[in-house]
Amino acid sequence: MTPSPLHRILDFANRANPYPIYEELRKTPVHHEDDGPYVVSTYYEIRSLLHDPRISSDARNLASTAHDPLAEPAQDDGALPPSFLRLDPPEHDRLRRMTNRSFGPPHCPRRVDGMREELHGIVSGLIDGIGDPGRIDLVDQFSYPFPVTVICRLLGVPREDEARFHTWADTIAASLDPDPDADPAERGKGAHDARMQLGMYLAGLIEERRRNPGDDMLSELATAKSPDGTMTTMELLSTAALLLIAGHETTVNLVTNGMLTLLRNPDVLRRLREDPRLAVPVVEELLRFEPPVQLVPQRTTLADVEVRGVTIPKGASLWLVLASGNRDPQRFEDPDRFDPDRGDIQHLGLGSGIHSCFGAPLARLEAQLALSELARRLENPRLLEDPPPYRQNAVLRGPRHLHVACDGIRP
């Protein structure tokens, strides 16, 4: 029996190149099998649903009869409650507004751009410390430590605690994917324990910031009073956990996928080395071509919704395959070609609608600085294995290691 497209997407054997599966999936823009989720794979339909108020992010709205291999239960297990990413208006809007006061305009318009010099210093220090240019693991030596250092400084989390929350973050991120070889009860317990331990860790930091606030984002969230009031302790914990995990998980993939793509397209790499201003369109095309978040599962219909002649019933589980929409030939000419000179790159790589990526300005800046400096400073870089080994995760897709060699490190 031939595996369905859904099972092939989740099959780790296809992690290095899921795009042929997405191409097949687009032949049936709304795919549904048995009692599984409805899977939408075409650009215009995905974009429309991301803006549709009848589509819920709250797991509590999933019908009890719906089956979704990526569905997570409503978190009433004593661990962290859902973050605003997993809530609907008005709760979502209130928490997102309160968080944004400490992150971006109009209240903190220079927080991200004001970090530019500091980010450049972190990038330079990591490249200086690479060591043997004959074998570089770009993930372990650069793509992971860079955004982790940045999010720790932004939030006010001690960088030396990274080893503690790394394990918790990995466990929580892994819970997004089904593992056919894992025991569901053990898997659920592992994710619960990780959320619980991360929550207790953050609770200690928040209490300290309330007593001795600094100029970091966690201090502002813990002490701020806004027109929306103040966050409860549990809201603050879930928001801080979201920012800490999402603030580095996706950027690791963006930078790593970016360097992998540049090494496969040496002409673009050469142009970036000669003109760092090209980093802006390069990153936008990367977000289309190799998005760090491949699909958005765990959405639910609040009413019957018709898409391309298919009625998705109320309470159904819905997957939006962003990476497939980004390669839709009905929207992008020659979509499987990496081309930063495209005149129109309105991609879905950072989502769209009310749940568009909260940290998009920071992720863009991090990737632009990282890739332009790597292009400038690595002399004659080349892949040591292609495809590289990938992480298990089908949702947050990216290489686990990216082994590269170069002839030297330029100053």
SEBAKOL-554710 format. One record per residue (C-alpha): x, y, z; residue number from 1. Coordinates in steps of 0.001 Angstrom, whole numbers, plus 500000, padded with zeros to 6 digits. Example, Ala and Ser with C-alpha at 12.3 -4.5 7.8 and 13.67 -1.06 7.14 Angstrom:
2
{east = 512300, north = 495500, up = 507800, num = 1};
{east = 513670, north = 498940, up = 507140, num = 2};
//
This chain:
411
{east = 500000, north = 500000, up = 500000, num = 1};
{east = 501407, north = 503386, up = 498977, num = 2};
{east = 501836, north = 505759, up = 501964, num = 3};
{east = 499633, north = 508842, up = 501860, num = 4};
{east = 501204, north = 512298, up = 501282, num = 5};
{east = 500511, north = 513088, up = 504941, num = 6};
{east = 502501, north = 510117, up = 506174, num = 7};
{east = 505270, north = 510844, up = 503697, num = 8};
{east = 505616, north = 514402, up = 505035, num = 9};
{east = 506055, north = 513008, up = 508545, num = 10};
{east = 508409, north = 510222, up = 507406, num = 11};
{east = 511948, north = 511149, up = 508438, num = 12};
{east = 513281, north = 509504, up = 505281, num = 13};
{east = 511872, north = 512481, up = 503329, num = 14};
{east = 513129, north = 515200, up = 505640, num = 15};
{east = 516018, north = 516282, up = 503388, num = 16};
{east = 513676, north = 517034, up = 500483, num = 17};
{east = 509937, north = 517179, up = 501153, num = 18};
{east = 509242, north = 519426, up = 498164, num = 19};
{east = 508286, north = 516667, up = 495677, num = 20};
{east = 505682, north = 515540, up = 498216, num = 21};
{east = 504331, north = 519084, up = 498452, num = 22};
{east = 504130, north = 519252, up = 494652, num = 23};
{east = 502024, north = 516098, up = 494643, num = 24};
{east = 499918, north = 517452, up = 497516, num = 25};
{east = 499066, north = 520633, up = 495585, num = 26};
{east = 497237, north = 518533, up = 492978, num = 27};
{east = 494564, north = 518181, up = 495663, num = 28};
{east = 494614, north = 521634, up = 497344, num = 29};
{east = 492451, north = 520387, up = 500224, num = 30};
{east = 493596, north = 516885, up = 501140, num = 31};
{east = 491718, north = 514737, up = 503626, num = 32};
{east = 492017, north = 511075, up = 504478, num = 33};
{east = 489967, north = 508941, up = 506845, num = 34};
{east = 489508, north = 510803, up = 510135, num = 35};
{east = 492752, north = 512779, up = 509858, num = 36};
{east = 493281, north = 516519, up = 509464, num = 37};
{east = 492370, north = 518590, up = 506432, num = 38};
{east = 495630, north = 519607, up = 504751, num = 39};
{east = 495740, north = 522804, up = 502655, num = 40};
{east = 498782, north = 523213, up = 500409, num = 41};
{east = 498201, north = 526062, up = 497905, num = 42};
{east = 499311, north = 529654, up = 498417, num = 43};
{east = 496126, north = 531687, up = 498057, num = 44};
{east = 494030, north = 529270, up = 500102, num = 45};
{east = 496597, north = 529166, up = 502932, num = 46};
{east = 496895, north = 532948, up = 503012, num = 47};
{east = 493122, north = 533346, up = 503095, num = 48};
{east = 492738, north = 530858, up = 505955, num = 49};
{east = 495492, north = 532554, up = 507974, num = 50};
{east = 493289, north = 535679, up = 507926, num = 51};
{east = 489970, north = 533880, up = 508452, num = 52};
{east = 488396, north = 534488, up = 511908, num = 53};
{east = 486628, north = 531130, up = 511588, num = 54};
{east = 490006, north = 529399, up = 512011, num = 55};
{east = 490993, north = 528871, up = 515644, num = 56};
{east = 494403, north = 528310, up = 517217, num = 57};
{east = 492881, north = 527111, up = 520497, num = 58};
{east = 493152, north = 523334, up = 520914, num = 59};
{east = 490054, north = 523378, up = 523110, num = 60};
{east = 487950, north = 523951, up = 519974, num = 61};
{east = 489021, north = 520693, up = 518332, num = 62};
{east = 486088, north = 518286, up = 518095, num = 63};
{east = 486518, north = 515191, up = 520236, num = 64};
{east = 485974, north = 513049, up = 517141, num = 65};
{east = 488756, north = 514718, up = 515131, num = 66};
{east = 492084, north = 512931, up = 514829, num = 67};
{east = 495334, north = 514848, up = 514325, num = 68};
{east = 498730, north = 513169, up = 514778, num = 69};
{east = 500251, north = 516540, up = 515650, num = 70};
{east = 497487, north = 517719, up = 517966, num = 71};
{east = 498470, north = 518615, up = 521495, num = 72};
{east = 495940, north = 518438, up = 524319, num = 73};
{east = 494732, north = 521556, up = 526050, num = 74};
{east = 497345, north = 522181, up = 528690, num = 75};
{east = 495368, north = 521742, up = 531870, num = 76};
{east = 497940, north = 519300, up = 533253, num = 77};
{east = 499463, north = 521606, up = 535851, num = 78};
{east = 502309, north = 522712, up = 533589, num = 79};
{east = 502470, north = 525952, up = 531598, num = 80};
{east = 499165, north = 527181, up = 530145, num = 81};
{east = 498920, north = 527868, up = 526398, num = 82};
{east = 500900, north = 530871, up = 525154, num = 83};
{east = 499164, north = 533566, up = 523125, num = 84};
{east = 500279, north = 531673, up = 520002, num = 85};
{east = 497711, north = 529006, up = 520932, num = 86};
{east = 494885, north = 531375, up = 521838, num = 87};
{east = 492222, north = 533264, up = 519883, num = 88};
{east = 491023, north = 536871, up = 520188, num = 89};
{east = 490398, north = 538615, up = 522461, num = 90};
{east = 492825, north = 536780, up = 524803, num = 91};
{east = 495434, north = 536474, up = 522054, num = 92};
{east = 495233, north = 540152, up = 521121, num = 93};
{east = 495519, north = 541365, up = 524712, num = 94};
{east = 498603, north = 539259, up = 525503, num = 95};
{east = 500286, north = 540016, up = 522184, num = 96};
{east = 499749, north = 543772, up = 522669, num = 97};
{east = 501167, north = 543619, up = 526179, num = 98};
{east = 504216, north = 541668, up = 524993, num = 99};
{east = 504799, north = 543939, up = 522039, num = 100};
{east = 505026, north = 547015, up = 524288, num = 101};
{east = 508385, north = 545657, up = 525461, num = 102};
{east = 509576, north = 544529, up = 522044, num = 103};
{east = 508679, north = 546860, up = 519216, num = 104};
{east = 506964, north = 550019, up = 517984, num = 105};
{east = 505406, north = 552258, up = 519001, num = 106};
{east = 506565, north = 551810, up = 522629, num = 107};
{east = 510065, north = 550380, up = 522001, num = 108};
{east = 510738, north = 551324, up = 518362, num = 109};
{east = 514510, north = 550936, up = 518591, num = 110};
{east = 514841, north = 547803, up = 520696, num = 111};
{east = 515654, north = 545496, up = 517759, num = 112};
{east = 517510, north = 547928, up = 515503, num = 113};
{east = 519433, north = 549208, up = 518517, num = 114};
{east = 520912, north = 545735, up = 518928, num = 115};
{east = 522549, north = 545788, up = 515486, num = 116};
{east = 526055, north = 546602, up = 516734, num = 117};
{east = 525787, north = 544062, up = 519562, num = 118};
{east = 524577, north = 541372, up = 517145, num = 119};
{east = 527482, north = 542096, up = 514829, num = 120};
{east = 529863, north = 541652, up = 517745, num = 121};
{east = 528338, north = 538276, up = 518636, num = 122};
{east = 528589, north = 537104, up = 515015, num = 123};
{east = 532210, north = 538242, up = 514735, num = 124};
{east = 533169, north = 536551, up = 518005, num = 125};
{east = 531630, north = 533240, up = 516951, num = 126};
{east = 533386, north = 533268, up = 513570, num = 127};
{east = 536683, north = 534211, up = 515254, num = 128};
{east = 536305, north = 531169, up = 517513, num = 129};
{east = 535585, north = 528607, up = 514794, num = 130};
{east = 539025, north = 527006, up = 515023, num = 131};
{east = 539879, north = 524369, up = 512422, num = 132};
{east = 538557, north = 525661, up = 509066, num = 133};
{east = 538936, north = 522191, up = 507592, num = 134};
{east = 535835, north = 520898, up = 509420, num = 135};
{east = 533238, north = 523277, up = 510776, num = 136};
{east = 529894, north = 522239, up = 512230, num = 137};
{east = 527980, north = 525373, up = 511392, num = 138};
{east = 525047, north = 524423, up = 513643, num = 139};
{east = 526995, north = 523689, up = 516825, num = 140};
{east = 529610, north = 526409, up = 516311, num = 141};
{east = 527463, north = 529214, up = 514912, num = 142};
{east = 523776, north = 528796, up = 513983, num = 143};
{east = 522707, north = 527592, up = 517437, num = 144};
{east = 524844, north = 529723, up = 519794, num = 145};
{east = 524135, north = 532959, up = 517896, num = 146};
{east = 520338, north = 533258, up = 518369, num = 147};
{east = 520520, north = 531659, up = 521833, num = 148};
{east = 522965, north = 534340, up = 522966, num = 149};
{east = 520752, north = 537036, up = 521435, num = 150};
{east = 517483, north = 535878, up = 523008, num = 151};
{east = 519177, north = 535448, up = 526390, num = 152};
{east = 520449, north = 539029, up = 526283, num = 153};
{east = 517124, north = 540372, up = 525049, num = 154};
{east = 515101, north = 538627, up = 527759, num = 155};
{east = 517690, north = 538890, up = 530513, num = 156};
{east = 518207, north = 535120, up = 530855, num = 157};
{east = 521723, north = 534173, up = 532035, num = 158};
{east = 523639, north = 532735, up = 529073, num = 159};
{east = 525342, north = 530247, up = 531359, num = 160};
{east = 521938, north = 528626, up = 531967, num = 161};
{east = 521676, north = 527646, up = 528289, num = 162};
{east = 522566, north = 524021, up = 528980, num = 163};
{east = 519568, north = 523782, up = 531323, num = 164};
{east = 516884, north = 525184, up = 529060, num = 165};
{east = 518375, north = 523617, up = 525883, num = 166};
{east = 517126, north = 520176, up = 526913, num = 167};
{east = 513686, north = 521494, up = 527889, num = 168};
{east = 513376, north = 523479, up = 524627, num = 169};
{east = 514357, north = 520455, up = 522544, num = 170};
{east = 511794, north = 518266, up = 524312, num = 171};
{east = 508993, north = 520821, up = 523892, num = 172};
{east = 509857, north = 521437, up = 520221, num = 173};
{east = 510025, north = 517682, up = 519561, num = 174};
{east = 506516, north = 517291, up = 520969, num = 175};
{east = 505237, north = 519071, up = 517839, num = 176};
{east = 506047, north = 515939, up = 515824, num = 177};
{east = 504624, north = 512439, up = 516187, num = 178};
{east = 507167, north = 509718, up = 516792, num = 179};
{east = 505811, north = 506331, up = 515711, num = 180};
{east = 508443, north = 504533, up = 517770, num = 181};
{east = 507732, north = 506394, up = 521014, num = 182};
{east = 505202, north = 505481, up = 523655, num = 183};
{east = 502504, north = 508235, up = 523618, num = 184};
{east = 502187, north = 508251, up = 527413, num = 185};
{east = 505943, north = 508589, up = 527904, num = 186};
{east = 506139, north = 511242, up = 525198, num = 187};
{east = 503350, north = 513245, up = 526826, num = 188};
{east = 504975, north = 512917, up = 530224, num = 189};
{east = 508314, north = 514115, up = 528812, num = 190};
{east = 506742, north = 517245, up = 527297, num = 191};
{east = 504783, north = 517906, up = 530507, num = 192};
{east = 507909, north = 517557, up = 532655, num = 193};
{east = 509871, north = 519856, up = 530351, num = 194};
{east = 507160, north = 522540, up = 530513, num = 195};
{east = 506980, north = 522189, up = 534280, num = 196};
{east = 510746, north = 522514, up = 534769, num = 197};
{east = 510998, north = 525430, up = 532356, num = 198};
{east = 508116, north = 527123, up = 534167, num = 199};
{east = 509771, north = 526735, up = 537566, num = 200};
{east = 513060, north = 528043, up = 536184, num = 201};
{east = 511400, north = 531112, up = 534651, num = 202};
{east = 509349, north = 531723, up = 537813, num = 203};
{east = 512587, north = 532173, up = 539748, num = 204};
{east = 513927, north = 534643, up = 537181, num = 205};
{east = 510687, north = 536615, up = 537130, num = 206};
{east = 510582, north = 536913, up = 540904, num = 207};
{east = 514161, north = 538197, up = 540863, num = 208};
{east = 513308, north = 540761, up = 538143, num = 209};
{east = 510338, north = 541994, up = 540150, num = 210};
{east = 512647, north = 542654, up = 543100, num = 211};
{east = 515528, north = 544035, up = 541016, num = 212};
{east = 514319, north = 545061, up = 537558, num = 213};
{east = 516864, north = 545714, up = 534818, num = 214};
{east = 516598, north = 547028, up = 531261, num = 215};
{east = 515802, north = 543609, up = 529789, num = 216};
{east = 512496, north = 542490, up = 528324, num = 217};
{east = 511680, north = 540064, up = 531143, num = 218};
{east = 511956, north = 542889, up = 533686, num = 219};
{east = 509602, north = 545054, up = 531640, num = 220};
{east = 507057, north = 542275, up = 531239, num = 221};
{east = 507201, north = 541512, up = 534977, num = 222};
{east = 506726, north = 545109, up = 536113, num = 223};
{east = 504844, north = 546889, up = 533304, num = 224};
{east = 501364, north = 548301, up = 533653, num = 225};
{east = 499514, north = 548941, up = 530403, num = 226};
{east = 496004, north = 549877, up = 529260, num = 227};
{east = 495401, north = 546113, up = 529084, num = 228};
{east = 496389, north = 545701, up = 532730, num = 229};
{east = 499179, north = 543404, up = 533870, num = 230};
{east = 499884, north = 539788, up = 533056, num = 231};
{east = 499080, north = 537177, up = 535626, num = 232};
{east = 502026, north = 535097, up = 536796, num = 233};
{east = 500921, north = 532144, up = 534656, num = 234};
{east = 500447, north = 534362, up = 531584, num = 235};
{east = 503896, north = 535811, up = 532142, num = 236};
{east = 505435, north = 532351, up = 532481, num = 237};
{east = 503855, north = 531037, up = 529269, num = 238};
{east = 504822, north = 534214, up = 527365, num = 239};
{east = 508409, north = 534091, up = 528580, num = 240};
{east = 508673, north = 530405, up = 527642, num = 241};
{east = 507306, north = 531144, up = 524166, num = 242};
{east = 509794, north = 533963, up = 523593, num = 243};
{east = 512723, north = 531928, up = 524898, num = 244};
{east = 512004, north = 528864, up = 522740, num = 245};
{east = 510616, north = 530491, up = 519589, num = 246};
{east = 513278, north = 533194, up = 519841, num = 247};
{east = 516006, north = 530760, up = 518873, num = 248};
{east = 514498, north = 527552, up = 517447, num = 249};
{east = 513336, north = 529071, up = 514158, num = 250};
{east = 516383, north = 531303, up = 513681, num = 251};
{east = 518734, north = 528319, up = 514001, num = 252};
{east = 516940, north = 526760, up = 511032, num = 253};
{east = 516792, north = 530003, up = 509057, num = 254};
{east = 520543, north = 530602, up = 509298, num = 255};
{east = 521467, north = 526955, up = 508690, num = 256};
{east = 519060, north = 526500, up = 505775, num = 257};
{east = 520346, north = 529807, up = 504463, num = 258};
{east = 523992, north = 528804, up = 504423, num = 259};
{east = 523132, north = 525406, up = 502950, num = 260};
{east = 521201, north = 527095, up = 500143, num = 261};
{east = 523996, north = 529616, up = 499478, num = 262};
{east = 526593, north = 526837, up = 499255, num = 263};
{east = 524350, north = 525102, up = 496729, num = 264};
{east = 524102, north = 528401, up = 494796, num = 265};
{east = 527715, north = 529652, up = 494651, num = 266};
{east = 526913, north = 532542, up = 492288, num = 267};
{east = 524557, north = 534054, up = 494879, num = 268};
{east = 527109, north = 533404, up = 497633, num = 269};
{east = 529750, north = 535281, up = 495621, num = 270};
{east = 527398, north = 538210, up = 495047, num = 271};
{east = 526579, north = 538386, up = 498760, num = 272};
{east = 530281, north = 538363, up = 499628, num = 273};
{east = 530838, north = 541306, up = 497284, num = 274};
{east = 527703, north = 543234, up = 498275, num = 275};
{east = 526339, north = 542691, up = 501810, num = 276};
{east = 523260, north = 544761, up = 500908, num = 277};
{east = 522061, north = 541699, up = 499016, num = 278};
{east = 521406, north = 540083, up = 502415, num = 279};
{east = 517929, north = 541645, up = 502611, num = 280};
{east = 516485, north = 540034, up = 499451, num = 281};
{east = 518508, north = 536857, up = 500089, num = 282};
{east = 516810, north = 536367, up = 503465, num = 283};
{east = 513350, north = 537111, up = 502044, num = 284};
{east = 513873, north = 534552, up = 499267, num = 285};
{east = 515167, north = 532056, up = 501826, num = 286};
{east = 511990, north = 532495, up = 503855, num = 287};
{east = 510093, north = 531531, up = 500714, num = 288};
{east = 512433, north = 528837, up = 499408, num = 289};
{east = 513419, north = 527051, up = 502659, num = 290};
{east = 511178, north = 528359, up = 505465, num = 291};
{east = 512201, north = 527335, up = 508998, num = 292};
{east = 508571, north = 526528, up = 509832, num = 293};
{east = 507295, north = 524152, up = 507174, num = 294};
{east = 503690, north = 523787, up = 508244, num = 295};
{east = 501200, north = 525121, up = 510752, num = 296};
{east = 499271, north = 522258, up = 512341, num = 297};
{east = 496807, north = 522391, up = 515206, num = 298};
{east = 494311, north = 524818, up = 513716, num = 299};
{east = 490576, north = 524194, up = 514136, num = 300};
{east = 487484, north = 525371, up = 512274, num = 301};
{east = 484903, north = 527266, up = 514334, num = 302};
{east = 482278, north = 526830, up = 511591, num = 303};
{east = 481910, north = 524982, up = 508318, num = 304};
{east = 484447, north = 526517, up = 505903, num = 305};
{east = 484421, north = 525947, up = 502144, num = 306};
{east = 487815, north = 525851, up = 500416, num = 307};
{east = 488112, north = 525089, up = 496695, num = 308};
{east = 484777, north = 523308, up = 496677, num = 309};
{east = 485530, north = 521231, up = 499788, num = 310};
{east = 483551, north = 521828, up = 502982, num = 311};
{east = 485758, north = 521569, up = 506049, num = 312};
{east = 483346, north = 520898, up = 508921, num = 313};
{east = 483196, north = 522736, up = 512205, num = 314};
{east = 485601, north = 521316, up = 514773, num = 315};
{east = 487906, north = 519768, up = 512174, num = 316};
{east = 491674, north = 519725, up = 512516, num = 317};
{east = 493462, north = 521817, up = 509893, num = 318};
{east = 497063, north = 521865, up = 508651, num = 319};
{east = 498409, north = 524745, up = 506557, num = 320};
{east = 501554, north = 523683, up = 504677, num = 321};
{east = 503376, north = 527015, up = 504388, num = 322};
{east = 506396, north = 525534, up = 502595, num = 323};
{east = 504140, north = 524097, up = 499904, num = 324};
{east = 502349, north = 527409, up = 499427, num = 325};
{east = 505738, north = 529084, up = 499027, num = 326};
{east = 506478, north = 526775, up = 496071, num = 327};
{east = 503054, north = 527135, up = 494441, num = 328};
{east = 503567, north = 527828, up = 490689, num = 329};
{east = 500185, north = 529594, up = 490636, num = 330};
{east = 501801, north = 532281, up = 492803, num = 331};
{east = 505555, north = 532177, up = 492076, num = 332};
{east = 507175, north = 531766, up = 488679, num = 333};
{east = 509730, north = 528946, up = 488568, num = 334};
{east = 509164, north = 528337, up = 492315, num = 335};
{east = 511854, north = 525675, up = 492765, num = 336};
{east = 514599, north = 528102, up = 491757, num = 337};
{east = 516360, north = 530129, up = 494449, num = 338};
{east = 516279, north = 533689, up = 493124, num = 339};
{east = 516828, north = 536689, up = 495422, num = 340};
{east = 516201, north = 538984, up = 492419, num = 341};
{east = 512493, north = 538162, up = 492355, num = 342};
{east = 510501, north = 541341, up = 492130, num = 343};
{east = 507755, north = 540037, up = 494393, num = 344};
{east = 508547, north = 537715, up = 497331, num = 345};
{east = 505370, north = 537907, up = 499400, num = 346};
{east = 506105, north = 534583, up = 501072, num = 347};
{east = 504391, north = 532729, up = 503906, num = 348};
{east = 507662, north = 531968, up = 505675, num = 349};
{east = 506758, north = 534031, up = 508729, num = 350};
{east = 503061, north = 533289, up = 508591, num = 351};
{east = 500406, north = 535942, up = 508039, num = 352};
{east = 497423, north = 537368, up = 509842, num = 353};
{east = 497128, north = 537821, up = 513600, num = 354};
{east = 499523, north = 534948, up = 514314, num = 355};
{east = 502311, north = 536167, up = 512040, num = 356};
{east = 505758, north = 535683, up = 513574, num = 357};
{east = 506076, north = 537964, up = 516599, num = 358};
{east = 509879, north = 538021, up = 516378, num = 359};
{east = 510094, north = 538598, up = 512606, num = 360};
{east = 512103, north = 541876, up = 512798, num = 361};
{east = 514743, north = 540248, up = 515008, num = 362};
{east = 514890, north = 537008, up = 512976, num = 363};
{east = 515371, north = 538960, up = 509751, num = 364};
{east = 518158, north = 541092, up = 511212, num = 365};
{east = 519927, north = 538079, up = 512742, num = 366};
{east = 519842, north = 536150, up = 509456, num = 367};
{east = 520988, north = 539134, up = 507391, num = 368};
{east = 523991, north = 539797, up = 509628, num = 369};
{east = 524877, north = 536108, up = 510017, num = 370};
{east = 524786, north = 535195, up = 506338, num = 371};
{east = 526539, north = 538321, up = 505080, num = 372};
{east = 529410, north = 537851, up = 507565, num = 373};
{east = 529737, north = 534134, up = 506871, num = 374};
{east = 529844, north = 534879, up = 503146, num = 375};
{east = 532490, north = 537553, up = 503653, num = 376};
{east = 534754, north = 535761, up = 506086, num = 377};
{east = 534725, north = 532075, up = 505111, num = 378};
{east = 537283, north = 531642, up = 502343, num = 379};
{east = 536139, north = 529230, up = 499622, num = 380};
{east = 533527, north = 527437, up = 501784, num = 381};
{east = 532171, north = 524076, up = 500637, num = 382};
{east = 529849, north = 521376, up = 501927, num = 383};
{east = 531401, north = 518202, up = 503329, num = 384};
{east = 528149, north = 516249, up = 502991, num = 385};
{east = 525033, north = 516940, up = 501008, num = 386};
{east = 522338, north = 516411, up = 502062, num = 387};
{east = 523324, north = 517002, up = 505686, num = 388};
{east = 521768, north = 515081, up = 508585, num = 389};
{east = 518418, north = 516592, up = 509528, num = 390};
{east = 516578, north = 517073, up = 512782, num = 391};
{east = 513639, north = 514749, up = 513385, num = 392};
{east = 511135, north = 517601, up = 513392, num = 393};
{east = 508952, north = 517972, up = 510271, num = 394};
{east = 507400, north = 521238, up = 511483, num = 395};
{east = 510616, north = 523037, up = 512499, num = 396};
{east = 512650, north = 521547, up = 509653, num = 397};
{east = 516406, north = 522093, up = 509459, num = 398};
{east = 519773, north = 520304, up = 509508, num = 399};
{east = 520976, north = 518953, up = 512849, num = 400};
{east = 524552, north = 519442, up = 511659, num = 401};
{east = 525987, north = 521311, up = 508680, num = 402};
{east = 529591, north = 520268, up = 508119, num = 403};
{east = 531538, north = 522784, up = 506066, num = 404};
{east = 535196, north = 523237, up = 505131, num = 405};
{east = 536927, north = 526402, up = 504015, num = 406};
{east = 540488, north = 527467, up = 503206, num = 407};
{east = 540645, north = 529969, up = 506041, num = 408};
{east = 538864, north = 532675, up = 508013, num = 409};
{east = 539239, north = 536219, up = 506716, num = 410};
{east = 539603, north = 539019, up = 509298, num = 411};
//
